[in-house]
Amino acid sequence: MALLPFLLAGATACQDFGLATHPNKEPGELRWILDRGTLTKADGAEIPDTNDFLLTIHDSDGKVLYDGTYGDSPEYLTVDPGSYTVSVKSIPFTAPAFGRPQYGDEQVVLIGEGEQVSVVLRCTLLNAGIRLNISPTFPTAFPDGVLYIKQDNTRLKYLYRETRIAYLKAGNASIILYNEGKDQTLLTRKLDAREILSLGISVANEGGQGKLQVAVDTSKTWTSDSYIIGGDNSTPGDDREPNAVSVGDASQHIDQKGVWFYGYIVGGDLTSNGKSVKTSDITKATHLALADRSSITSKASCLAVELPKGKVRDALNLVDHPDLIGRRVYVKGDVVAGYFNTRGLKNTNDYVLK
């Protein structure tokens, strides 16, 4: 369980979400952040937009305080002292399917009177998977056969030419060959979360008779393309996502140069004296505001990003591109403690727009 103390920098527009109900107890505050830097790519599949992750927050009695997307969630909740469960999942997942890796995390936190607590959600792969490597001898031996992956009472057809991973819930799963009106169970295996089982299926000729073989490739139990926070494995201008830190961690990198950040463009015109960023009718092309999720508009929770004249400004300024508000972006520059009365990124010299 990851708990971090969080000191408020000022009131925000999200106070309307306050849910405290006991006037005799000083309420606390619950905040949350999804640490995208801990996500890994499953079999090269693109990591889904964290803005679309499904977030649920409920108290110890099961009362739901929030149930919706991460991107639409308030910046914080004002809550009574007690225990709260914060969970997030990238997608719903109930039955075997191709191309459906599910990421998620769940944290239980205890909030005392007047406490301000921030939960860091570090998502990992929740489901498992199977990939079949079907030998050319197999379709020849079983031209009318059909392979299925079975879990509980659900079957997923696995075509002979299929190369994708079939994702399943963690637990028991079977490989079934349906041939000549009968089912034959080739293998049953218990899979753990994050386990990708690679199976070779072939037919060997022994003594003039074909014999079905299933081989487990243990060298491919799990492969991942991971990103480490704070590094830079990207090539500028390519389609790979750079290793990056979140806006919420900006204070840990003050005075560092050439740091990649990721977040959502939430507005601009930070020269105004208000506590919230301007989200429409932007007049300044020289900067924008970046936040950990698209619903945040509190200036104190944003990273002010300088857009120097050139390719970065041409591509990201909100005067010419107002449609960029809400988009996920990676930006690289030098971290400063103060820029428009919040943390800032100066000398921005590269970006990856998602």
C-alpha positions in Angstrom: 0.0 0.0 0.0 1.5 3.3 -1.1 0.5 6.3 1.1 2.1 9.8 0.7 1.3 12.9 2.7 0.1 15.7 0.5 0.1 19.4 1.6 -2.5 21.5 -0.3 -1.2 24.5 -2.2 -4.6 26.2 -2.0 -8.3 25.7 -2.6 -9.4 24.3 -5.9 -12.6 24.2 -7.9 -13.1 20.6 -6.9 -14.4 21.3 -3.4 -17.9 20.7 -4.8 -17.1 17.0 -4.6 -16.8 17.1 -0.7 -18.6 14.1 0.9 -17.9 14.5 4.6 -21.1 14.1 6.6 -20.1 14.2 10.3 -19.9 17.8 11.5 -18.3 16.8 14.8 -15.3 15.2 13.1 -12.7 17.2 11.1 -12.8 15.8 7.6 -9.8 14.5 5.7 -8.9 14.6 2.0 -8.3 11.7 -0.3 -6.3 12.2 -3.5 -5.1 9.7 -6.1 -2.6 9.5 -9.0 -2.1 6.8 -11.5 1.6 6.2 -11.9 1.8 5.4 -15.6 5.6 4.9 -15.4 5.0 1.5 -13.9 3.0 0.2 -16.8 4.5 -2.3 -19.2 3.5 -3.1 -22.7 2.0 -6.5 -23.2 3.4 -8.2 -26.3 4.0 -4.9 -28.0 0.4 -3.8 -27.7 0.0 0.0 -27.1 -0.8 0.9 -23.5 -4.3 2.4 -23.4 -4.9 6.0 -22.5 -4.9 6.3 -18.7 -7.6 8.9 -19.0 -10.0 6.1 -20.0 -9.1 3.8 -17.1 -12.1 2.9 -14.8 -11.8 4.2 -11.3 -13.9 3.2 -8.3 -13.7 4.6 -4.8 -15.8 3.2 -1.9 -15.8 3.4 1.8 -15.6 0.5 4.3 -19.4 0.1 4.2 -19.3 -0.4 0.4 -20.8 3.0 -0.4 -19.5 4.1 -3.8 -18.0 7.7 -3.7 -16.8 7.7 -7.3 -17.4 5.3 -10.2 -16.2 6.6 -13.6 -13.2 7.2 -15.7 -9.9 8.4 -14.2 -9.8 11.4 -16.5 -13.2 12.6 -15.3 -12.5 12.1 -11.6 -12.2 15.1 -9.3 -8.9 16.2 -8.0 -9.7 15.1 -4.5 -12.6 14.1 -2.2 -13.4 15.5 1.2 -14.2 12.4 3.3 -14.9 11.4 6.9 -12.1 9.6 8.8 -12.1 6.0 8.0 -11.0 3.3 5.5 -11.4 3.7 1.8 -10.7 1.4 -1.2 -9.4 2.9 -4.4 -9.2 0.6 -7.4 -8.5 1.2 -11.1 -8.7 -1.0 -14.2 -7.9 -0.3 -17.8 -10.9 -2.2 -19.2 -13.6 -4.5 -18.1 -12.7 -8.1 -18.6 -14.9 -11.2 -18.1 -14.1 -13.8 -20.8 -11.2 -14.9 -23.0 -10.4 -12.5 -25.8 -7.7 -11.4 -28.2 -6.0 -8.0 -27.7 -7.5 -7.4 -24.3 -4.7 -7.0 -21.7 -6.2 -5.6 -18.5 -4.1 -3.4 -16.2 -5.0 -2.4 -12.7 -4.3 -1.8 -9.1 -6.2 -1.6 -5.8 -5.2 0.3 -2.6 -6.8 0.4 0.8 -6.1 3.6 2.8 -6.9 4.7 6.3 -7.6 8.5 6.7 -7.6 10.1 10.2 -9.2 13.3 11.2 -7.8 16.2 9.2 -5.4 14.0 7.3 -4.5 14.6 3.7 -3.6 11.4 1.9 -2.6 10.7 -1.6 -2.8 7.2 -3.1 -0.4 6.1 -5.8 -1.9 3.5 -8.1 0.8 1.4 -9.8 -0.9 -0.7 -12.4 0.3 -4.1 -13.5 -1.2 -6.7 -15.9 -4.1 -8.4 -14.1 -5.0 -11.1 -16.5 -2.9 -13.9 -18.1 -2.5 -15.1 -21.7 -1.9 -18.0 -24.0 -0.2 -18.0 -27.4 -0.2 -21.0 -29.6 2.6 -21.7 -32.1 0.9 -24.2 -34.5 3.1 -26.3 -36.6 2.4 -26.7 -40.4 1.9 -30.4 -39.7 -1.1 -29.8 -37.5 -3.6 -28.4 -40.2 -2.5 -31.2 -42.5 -3.3 -33.9 -39.8 -6.5 -32.2 -38.6 -7.9 -30.3 -41.7 -11.4 -30.1 -40.1 -10.3 -29.7 -36.6 -10.9 -26.5 -34.5 -8.8 -25.4 -31.6 -10.4 -23.6 -28.6 -9.1 -22.0 -25.5 -11.6 -22.8 -22.7 -12.0 -21.1 -19.4 -15.0 -21.8 -17.1 -17.9 -22.2 -19.6 -16.5 -19.9 -22.2 -14.6 -20.9 -25.4 -12.4 -18.8 -27.7 -11.7 -20.1 -31.2 -8.0 -20.1 -32.0 -7.5 -20.2 -35.8 -4.6 -22.1 -37.2 -3.2 -18.8 -38.6 -3.7 -16.8 -35.4 -0.6 -15.2 -33.9 -2.0 -13.0 -31.2 -2.1 -13.6 -27.5 -5.5 -14.8 -26.1 -6.0 -13.1 -22.8 -7.7 -14.9 -19.9 -8.5 -14.3 -16.3 -5.9 -15.7 -13.9 -6.8 -19.3 -13.1 -7.3 -22.6 -14.9 -7.5 -22.7 -18.7 -7.6 -25.6 -21.2 -6.6 -26.1 -24.8 -9.4 -28.1 -26.6 -9.2 -29.8 -30.0 -12.7 -30.3 -31.5 -12.4 -32.9 -34.3 -14.8 -35.4 -35.8 -17.6 -34.3 -33.4 -15.6 -34.9 -30.3 -13.6 -32.7 -27.8 -10.1 -33.6 -26.8 -8.4 -31.7 -24.0 -4.8 -31.2 -25.0 -3.7 -29.4 -21.9 -5.0 -27.8 -18.7 -2.9 -25.3 -16.9 -3.3 -22.8 -14.0 -2.1 -19.3 -15.1 -1.1 -16.6 -12.8 -1.6 -12.9 -13.4 1.0 -11.5 -15.8 1.8 -15.1 -17.0 1.8 -15.5 -20.8 2.0 -19.2 -21.7 3.5 -20.0 -25.1 2.6 -23.4 -26.5 3.9 -25.3 -29.5 1.4 -27.6 -31.1 2.5 -30.1 -33.7 2.0 -33.7 -34.9 4.9 -36.1 -34.9 5.1 -39.3 -36.9 6.0 -42.2 -34.7 5.9 -45.8 -36.1 3.9 -44.6 -39.1 1.2 -43.0 -36.9 0.6 -39.4 -36.2 1.0 -38.4 -32.5 -0.2 -35.0 -31.2 2.3 -33.0 -29.2 2.0 -30.0 -27.0 5.2 -28.3 -25.9 5.5 -25.6 -23.3 8.0 -22.9 -24.3 9.2 -21.8 -20.8 11.5 -19.2 -22.3 8.4 -17.1 -23.2 6.4 -17.3 -20.1 6.3 -13.5 -20.0 7.9 -10.8 -22.2 7.5 -7.1 -21.6 8.8 -3.8 -23.0 9.0 -1.8 -19.8 9.7 1.9 -19.1 11.8 3.1 -16.2 10.8 6.5 -14.7 13.4 9.2 -15.3 15.2 7.6 -18.3 15.1 8.4 -22.0 15.1 5.4 -24.3 13.3 7.2 -27.1 14.4 8.6 -30.4 13.1 12.1 -31.0 10.3 12.1 -33.5 9.7 8.3 -33.5 6.5 6.6 -32.4 7.9 5.1 -29.2 6.8 6.6 -25.9 9.7 8.1 -24.0 10.4 7.2 -20.4 8.8 10.0 -18.4 7.8 11.2 -15.0 4.4 12.4 -14.0 3.4 16.0 -13.2 2.9 15.0 -9.6 6.5 14.1 -9.3 7.9 17.3 -10.8 9.0 18.6 -7.4 11.5 15.7 -7.2 13.3 16.9 -10.3 13.7 20.6 -9.7 16.8 22.0 -11.6 17.2 18.8 -13.6 17.7 19.3 -17.3 16.4 17.3 -20.2 13.6 15.5 -18.3 10.6 13.9 -20.1 7.2 14.5 -18.6 3.9 13.0 -19.5 0.4 14.3 -18.8 -2.7 15.8 -20.3 -3.0 19.3 -21.8 -5.6 21.0 -19.7 -5.4 24.7 -20.7 -3.2 27.8 -20.8 -3.1 31.6 -20.3 -1.4 31.1 -16.9 -0.6 34.9 -16.7 -4.0 35.4 -15.2 -4.2 35.7 -11.4 -6.9 33.0 -11.0 -6.3 29.7 -9.2 -7.6 27.7 -12.2 -6.1 27.5 -15.7 -8.0 28.9 -18.6 -9.5 26.0 -20.6 -11.0 27.8 -23.7 -10.4 30.9 -25.8 -6.6 30.8 -25.2 -4.7 33.9 -26.2 -1.1 33.0 -25.4 0.9 30.7 -27.7 4.0 30.7 -25.4 2.9 28.1 -22.9 0.4 25.5 -21.8 -0.6 23.7 -18.6 0.0 20.0 -18.2 -1.8 17.8 -15.5 -1.9 14.2 -14.4 -5.5 13.8 -15.7 -7.6 15.9 -18.0 -10.2 16.9 -15.3 -7.6 18.9 -13.3 -7.8 22.7 -13.7 -6.1 23.9 -10.4 -3.0 25.8 -11.4 -1.2 24.6 -8.3 -1.6 21.0 -9.5 -0.3 21.7 -13.0 3.1 21.9 -14.7 3.5 25.1 -16.7 5.2 24.2 -19.9 7.1 26.8 -21.9 6.7 26.6 -25.7 9.7 28.2 -27.2 9.5 29.5 -30.7 9.9 26.7 -33.3 8.6 23.2 -33.8 7.3 22.7 -30.2 5.3 25.9 -30.3 4.0 25.3 -33.8 2.7 21.9 -32.8 1.4 22.4 -29.3 0.2 26.0 -28.9 -3.4 26.3 -27.9 -4.1 29.4 -29.9 -3.7 27.5 -33.2 -4.7 24.1 -31.8 -7.5 24.5 -29.2 -8.5 20.9 -30.0 -5.4 19.7 -28.1 -7.0 20.3 -24.8 -7.5 16.8 -23.2 -4.8 15.2 -25.3 -2.0 13.2 -23.8 1.5 14.5 -24.6 5.1 13.9 -23.7 7.4 16.9 -23.4 11.1 17.3 -22.7 12.8 20.2 -21.0 14.4 21.7 -17.9 12.5 21.6 -14.6 12.2 24.8 -12.6 10.6 25.5 -9.2 8.6 28.5 -10.3 7.0 29.4 -13.5 3.7 31.3 -13.5 3.4 30.6 -9.7 3.6 26.8 -10.1 6.2 24.2 -11.1 7.5 24.6 -14.6 9.3 23.1 -17.6 11.5 25.6 -19.5 13.4 25.3 -22.7 11.1 22.6 -24.0 12.8 21.1 -27.0 11.0 17.9 -27.9 7.5 16.3 -27.7 5.5 13.2 -28.5 1.8 13.8 -29.0 -0.5 10.8 -28.4 
